[in-house]
Amino acid sequence: MDKTRFTGSFTQQEPIPEAGIAAAMEVLQHGRLHRYNLQGDEAGETALLEEEFAAFTGAKYALAVASGGYAMGCALRALEVQPGDKVLSNGFTLAPVPGAIASLGAEPVFVETTDSLTIDLPDLAEKAATSGARVLLLSHMRGHICDMDALMEICDRAGLAVVEDCAHTMGAAWKNVPSGRHGVFGCYSAQTYKHINSGEGGVLISDDAELMARAIIQSGSYMLYGRHRAAPPAEVFERVKYVTPNISGRMDNLRAAILRPQLADLPAQVARWNALYRRVEDGLRNTPGLRIIERDARARIVGSSIQFLLPGKSPEVIQSVIAACLDRGVELKWFGADQPAGFTSRYDSWQYAPRQTLPKTDRVLAVLMDMRLPLTFKETDCDQIAAIIRDEVRAVA
């Protein structure tokens, strides 16, 4: 009997909202794409996005930049991370996270990963006490949020500044505190596959006036920082403007115009993502040979992707499951392959970092499956996708 095949796309995003298209056209028609190219009392799309993003997260200050990776590097520079400094980060993350550390000449020190895909807190406590690091670049990888109360207790005790990589948690929360609000900086991405889409783009938030003033100067404000609407007062810039390098990475008004309506729509989009996520999760639950990664009830998630484990399966069996699912139109990514593929590189392939051994992380990544859930999917699509995965995993159980 012929097997059913899914015919949708795992990489197709929804169209930009009509309001975003109209705002972008207005920017294109007046030609003032640069964020500081304003007329009269015009605020500019980028400054308005920052103001709205600060309000969305509850932060005092926000800065829109060229990418999420730039946001992380900017945060680390504002914290005065120096060449040779050790910076703690997750063993399970994507390459821009250690890349932001390495871009400063600093040294990533990786922390183990739990079966829940979060940072291992006992290993963090040990490395915080012994590594000499003074910053943790915390990745909420694939939207999995650890016990942030316990993490902050460890970091506060060790004197670690926390920078949160929220590329996968824009709109998420821990115990109703928005993701990005626990650390000194929260860094977000607006890359195409994230929760708001301008192709590329990023935002960082902070409540620390001096750190944000440094970040704004770094981003390329020159002496035009007074045109920001979600920024510290002018006297703070007076303390840092001559000693902070310009490492230009501004967002432009065109991308900000595209993003502002999407930010306004984000709560509704989160609800849609979570409905898709729960539909796939329910469809996969109780499949022999497959383990669902249970989410902590204290976290409010954004289910824009789903992960599950195939415990006890050999690499050859996992590759056969991936191939069988792909043959039926379902694209699974695997973090256990010997060589990086697509976005799925891992800590032992980042050879610019000192060689490290993470046996817990290795065990988890060896059997970890990853799948996007774009909002172009319908819930009935999720039923079909889950049924295909379930069939193919059962075939090798």
C-alpha positions as CSV (number, residue, x, y, z in Angstrom):
1,M,0.0,0.0,0.0
2,D,1.3,3.5,-0.9
3,K,2.3,5.6,2.1
4,T,0.9,9.1,2.5
5,R,3.2,11.9,1.8
6,F,3.2,15.5,3.2
7,T,3.6,18.1,0.5
8,G,4.0,21.3,2.5
9,S,7.2,23.3,3.0
10,F,9.1,23.4,6.2
11,T,10.8,26.7,5.2
12,Q,8.0,28.7,3.8
13,Q,7.1,31.7,6.1
14,E,3.8,33.6,6.1
15,P,3.7,36.8,4.0
16,I,4.6,40.0,5.6
17,P,1.4,41.6,7.0
18,E,-0.3,44.1,4.8
19,A,0.4,46.8,7.4
20,G,4.1,46.0,7.2
21,I,4.1,46.1,3.4
22,A,2.4,49.5,3.4
23,A,4.8,50.9,6.0
24,A,7.8,49.5,4.0
25,M,6.4,51.1,0.8
26,E,6.1,54.4,2.6
27,V,9.8,54.2,3.6
28,L,10.8,53.3,0.1
29,Q,8.8,56.1,-1.4
30,H,10.4,58.8,0.9
31,G,13.8,57.2,0.6
32,R,15.0,57.8,4.2
33,L,16.1,54.3,5.0
34,H,18.9,55.2,7.4
35,R,17.6,55.4,10.9
36,Y,19.0,58.9,11.6
37,N,17.9,60.4,8.3
38,L,14.8,62.1,9.6
39,Q,12.8,65.2,8.8
40,G,11.4,67.7,11.3
41,D,9.9,65.9,14.3
42,E,9.8,62.5,12.6
43,A,10.6,59.7,15.0
44,G,11.6,57.1,12.4
45,E,10.5,53.5,12.2
46,T,13.6,52.2,14.0
47,A,13.2,54.4,17.0
48,L,9.5,53.5,17.2
49,L,10.3,49.8,17.0
50,E,12.7,50.2,19.9
51,E,10.1,52.0,21.9
52,E,7.5,49.4,21.2
53,F,9.9,46.5,21.9
54,A,10.9,47.9,25.3
55,A,7.2,48.2,26.2
56,F,6.5,44.6,24.9
57,T,9.2,43.2,27.2
58,G,8.9,45.6,30.1
59,A,12.5,46.8,29.6
60,K,13.7,50.4,30.2
61,Y,15.8,50.4,27.0
62,A,15.9,48.7,23.6
63,L,18.3,48.9,20.6
64,A,17.5,47.6,17.1
65,V,20.5,46.2,15.3
66,A,21.6,44.3,12.2
67,S,21.2,40.8,13.5
68,G,20.8,38.6,16.6
69,G,24.4,37.7,16.4
70,Y,25.4,41.3,16.3
71,A,23.2,41.9,19.4
72,M,25.1,39.3,21.4
73,G,28.5,40.6,20.3
74,C,27.4,44.1,21.2
75,A,26.2,43.0,24.6
76,L,29.5,41.3,25.3
77,R,31.5,44.3,24.2
78,A,29.4,46.6,26.4
79,L,30.3,44.3,29.3
80,E,34.0,44.9,28.3
81,V,34.7,41.2,27.6
82,Q,38.4,41.2,26.5
83,P,40.5,38.9,24.3
84,G,41.4,35.8,26.3
85,D,38.5,36.1,28.7
86,K,36.5,33.0,29.3
87,V,32.8,33.2,28.7
88,L,30.4,30.4,29.8
89,S,27.7,29.2,27.4
90,N,25.6,26.2,26.5
91,G,27.1,23.1,25.0
92,F,23.8,22.9,23.0
93,T,23.2,26.0,20.9
94,L,23.7,27.3,17.4
95,A,27.0,28.6,16.0
96,P,26.3,32.4,16.3
97,V,26.4,32.1,20.1
98,P,30.0,30.9,20.5
99,G,30.7,32.9,17.4
100,A,29.8,36.1,19.3
101,I,32.3,35.1,22.0
102,A,35.0,34.2,19.6
103,S,34.5,37.5,17.6
104,L,35.9,39.3,20.6
105,G,38.9,37.0,20.9
106,A,37.3,35.5,24.0
107,E,37.2,31.8,24.8
108,P,33.9,29.9,25.0
109,V,33.6,27.5,27.9
110,F,30.7,25.1,27.3
111,V,28.3,23.9,29.9
112,E,26.6,20.5,29.8
113,T,23.0,19.9,28.6
114,T,20.1,18.1,30.4
115,D,17.7,15.7,28.8
116,S,15.2,18.6,28.8
117,L,17.6,20.5,26.5
118,T,18.4,23.2,29.0
119,I,21.7,24.2,30.5
120,D,22.9,21.8,33.3
121,L,22.7,23.8,36.5
122,P,25.1,21.7,38.6
123,D,27.7,21.9,35.8
124,L,27.1,25.6,35.5
125,A,27.7,26.1,39.2
126,E,31.0,24.2,39.1
127,K,32.3,26.0,36.0
128,A,31.1,29.4,37.4
129,A,33.3,28.7,40.5
130,T,36.3,27.3,38.7
131,S,36.6,28.7,35.1
132,G,37.4,32.4,36.0
133,A,34.5,33.5,33.7
134,R,32.6,36.6,34.6
135,V,29.9,36.4,31.9
136,L,27.4,33.7,31.0
137,L,26.0,33.9,27.4
138,L,22.8,31.8,28.1
139,S,21.1,30.3,25.0
140,H,17.5,29.4,25.4
141,M,18.1,26.9,22.6
142,R,15.0,25.9,20.5
143,G,12.9,27.7,23.1
144,H,13.7,25.5,26.1
145,I,13.9,27.7,29.2
146,C,15.7,26.4,32.3
147,D,14.8,27.2,35.9
148,M,15.7,30.9,35.7
149,D,15.4,31.4,39.4
150,A,17.9,28.7,40.2
151,L,20.2,29.9,37.4
152,M,20.2,33.5,38.6
153,E,20.9,32.4,42.1
154,I,24.0,30.5,40.8
155,C,25.1,33.5,38.7
156,D,24.5,36.1,41.4
157,R,26.5,34.0,43.9
158,A,29.4,33.6,41.4
159,G,29.3,37.3,40.2
160,L,28.4,36.2,36.7
161,A,26.7,38.8,34.4
162,V,24.0,37.0,32.3
163,V,23.4,37.8,28.7
164,E,20.3,36.0,27.4
165,D,20.2,34.7,23.8
166,C,16.4,34.8,23.2
167,A,16.5,34.1,19.4
168,H,14.0,31.3,20.1
169,T,12.1,32.8,23.0
170,M,10.8,36.1,21.8
171,G,7.3,36.1,23.3
172,A,8.1,33.3,25.8
173,A,8.3,33.7,29.6
174,W,9.5,32.1,32.8
175,K,6.9,32.4,35.6
176,N,5.3,35.3,33.6
177,V,8.7,37.2,33.4
178,P,9.4,37.7,29.7
179,S,12.4,35.9,28.4
180,G,15.3,38.3,28.3
181,R,14.4,40.1,31.5
182,H,16.5,38.1,33.9
183,G,19.9,39.0,32.6
184,V,21.7,42.3,32.2
185,F,21.0,42.1,28.4
186,G,18.4,40.2,26.4
187,C,19.2,39.6,22.7
188,Y,16.7,38.7,20.1
189,S,16.7,37.9,16.4
190,A,14.4,38.9,13.5
191,Q,16.0,36.5,11.0
192,T,13.5,34.8,8.7
193,Y,13.0,31.7,10.8
194,K,12.5,33.5,14.1
195,H,9.3,34.9,15.6
196,I,9.2,38.2,13.7
197,N,10.7,38.3,10.2
198,S,12.7,41.0,8.5
199,G,15.1,38.6,6.8
200,E,17.9,39.7,9.2
201,G,17.7,41.9,12.2
202,G,18.1,41.9,16.0
203,V,17.1,43.7,19.2
204,L,18.8,44.0,22.5
205,I,17.2,45.2,25.8
206,S,18.5,46.2,29.2
207,D,17.6,48.1,32.3
208,D,21.3,49.2,32.8
209,A,21.7,52.8,31.6
210,E,25.5,52.7,31.1
211,L,25.6,49.4,29.4
212,M,22.9,50.4,27.0
213,A,24.6,53.7,26.3
214,R,27.7,51.8,25.4
215,A,25.7,49.5,23.1
216,I,24.0,52.4,21.3
217,I,27.4,54.2,20.7
218,Q,28.9,50.9,19.5
219,S,26.0,50.2,17.1
220,G,26.9,53.4,15.2
221,S,24.9,56.2,16.6
222,Y,27.8,58.7,16.3
223,M,26.6,61.7,18.3
224,L,22.9,61.2,17.2
225,Y,21.9,59.1,20.2
226,G,19.4,61.8,21.1
227,R,17.2,60.5,18.3
228,H,16.5,57.3,20.2
229,R,13.3,57.0,22.1
230,A,14.1,54.0,24.3
231,A,17.5,55.1,25.5
232,P,19.2,56.4,28.6
233,P,19.4,60.1,29.4
234,A,22.0,62.3,27.7
235,E,24.2,62.5,30.7
236,V,24.9,58.8,30.6
237,F,26.2,59.1,27.0
238,E,28.5,61.9,28.2
239,R,30.4,59.3,30.3
240,V,30.9,56.8,27.5
241,K,30.8,58.5,24.1
242,Y,34.5,59.2,23.7
243,V,35.7,55.8,25.0
244,T,33.3,53.5,23.2
245,P,34.2,52.4,19.7
246,N,31.8,52.6,16.7
247,I,31.3,49.1,15.4
248,S,28.4,49.9,13.1
249,G,25.5,47.4,13.1
250,R,22.4,49.6,13.0
251,M,19.0,48.5,11.9
252,D,17.4,50.5,9.1
253,N,14.0,52.0,8.8
254,L,12.9,49.6,6.1
255,R,13.3,46.5,8.3
256,A,11.9,48.2,11.3
257,A,8.8,49.2,9.3
258,I,8.3,45.5,8.3
259,L,8.7,44.4,12.0
260,R,6.5,46.8,13.9
261,P,3.2,45.2,12.8
262,Q,4.6,41.7,13.4
263,L,5.5,42.7,16.9
264,A,2.0,43.9,17.5
265,D,0.6,40.6,16.2
266,L,3.1,38.4,18.2
267,P,0.8,37.3,21.0
268,A,-1.7,35.9,18.6
269,Q,1.1,34.3,16.6
270,V,2.4,32.6,19.7
271,A,-1.0,31.1,20.4
272,R,-1.1,29.7,16.8
273,W,2.4,28.3,17.1
274,N,1.6,26.6,20.4
275,A,-1.6,25.0,18.9
276,L,0.6,23.5,16.2
277,Y,3.2,22.4,18.7
278,R,0.6,20.7,21.0
279,R,-1.0,18.9,18.0
280,V,2.4,17.4,16.9
281,E,3.3,16.6,20.5
282,D,0.0,14.8,21.1
283,G,0.4,12.9,17.9
284,L,3.9,11.7,18.9
285,R,3.2,10.9,22.5
286,N,3.3,7.2,23.5
287,T,5.1,6.2,20.3
288,P,7.3,3.2,21.0
289,G,11.0,4.2,20.7
290,L,10.3,7.9,20.8
291,R,10.5,10.2,23.8
292,I,8.7,13.5,24.0
293,I,10.7,16.3,25.8
294,E,8.3,17.5,28.5
295,R,8.1,21.2,28.9
296,D,8.3,22.9,32.4
297,A,4.8,24.1,33.3
298,R,6.4,27.3,34.8
299,A,7.6,28.4,31.3
300,R,5.3,29.9,28.7
301,I,6.7,28.6,25.4
302,V,6.6,29.6,21.8
303,G,6.3,26.3,19.9
304,S,7.9,27.4,16.6
305,S,9.9,24.1,16.5
306,I,9.6,20.8,18.2
307,Q,12.3,18.4,19.4
308,F,12.1,14.7,20.5
309,L,14.5,11.9,21.3
310,L,15.1,8.5,19.8
311,P,16.8,6.9,22.8
312,G,18.9,3.8,22.3
313,K,18.9,4.1,18.5
314,S,22.1,3.8,16.6
315,P,23.3,6.4,14.1
316,E,22.4,4.1,11.3
317,V,18.9,3.6,12.5
318,I,18.4,7.3,13.1
319,Q,19.6,8.1,9.6
320,S,17.2,5.5,8.2
321,V,14.3,7.2,10.1
322,I,15.3,10.6,8.8
323,A,15.6,9.3,5.2
324,A,12.2,7.5,5.4
325,C,10.5,10.6,6.8
326,L,12.1,12.8,4.1
327,D,10.9,10.4,1.4
328,R,7.4,11.1,2.8
329,G,8.0,14.9,2.8
330,V,8.9,15.4,6.5
331,E,12.1,17.2,7.2
332,L,13.9,16.2,10.4
333,K,17.2,17.7,11.5
334,W,19.7,15.7,13.6
335,F,22.3,17.1,16.0
336,G,24.1,13.7,16.3
337,A,25.7,13.6,12.8
338,D,29.5,13.4,12.5
339,Q,29.5,16.5,10.2
340,P,27.5,19.8,10.5
341,A,24.6,20.0,8.1
342,G,22.5,23.2,7.6
343,F,22.1,24.9,11.0
344,T,22.9,21.8,13.0
345,S,26.6,22.2,14.0
346,R,27.5,21.4,17.5
347,Y,30.2,22.3,20.1
348,D,32.8,19.8,18.9
349,S,32.7,21.3,15.3
350,W,33.5,24.8,16.5
351,Q,37.3,24.4,16.3
352,Y,38.0,28.0,17.1
353,A,37.1,27.1,20.7
354,P,39.4,25.0,22.9
355,R,38.6,21.3,22.7
356,Q,36.2,20.3,25.4
357,T,34.4,17.1,26.4
358,L,30.7,17.1,27.3
359,P,29.6,13.5,27.8
360,K,26.0,14.4,28.9
361,T,25.5,16.7,25.9
362,D,27.0,14.1,23.6
363,R,24.5,11.5,24.8
364,V,21.6,13.9,24.3
365,L,22.6,15.2,20.9
366,A,23.3,11.7,19.6
367,V,19.5,10.9,19.6
368,L,18.0,14.4,19.3
369,M,15.6,15.2,16.4
370,D,14.5,18.7,15.5
371,M,11.7,20.0,13.3
372,R,10.4,23.4,12.3
373,L,6.7,24.3,12.7
374,P,6.1,27.3,10.4
375,L,2.8,29.1,10.7
376,T,2.0,28.2,7.1
377,F,1.1,24.7,8.6
378,K,-2.5,23.9,9.6
379,E,-3.4,21.7,12.5
380,T,-4.4,18.9,10.1
381,D,-0.9,19.1,8.6
382,C,0.5,18.5,12.0
383,D,-1.7,15.4,12.4
384,Q,-0.3,14.1,9.1
385,I,3.3,14.9,10.0
386,A,3.0,13.3,13.4
387,A,1.5,10.2,11.8
388,I,4.4,9.9,9.3
389,I,7.0,10.2,12.1
390,R,5.2,7.7,14.2
391,D,5.0,5.2,11.4
392,E,8.7,5.4,10.6
393,V,9.8,5.3,14.2
394,R,7.6,2.3,14.8
395,A,9.1,0.6,11.8
396,V,12.5,0.5,13.5
397,A,11.3,0.0,17.1
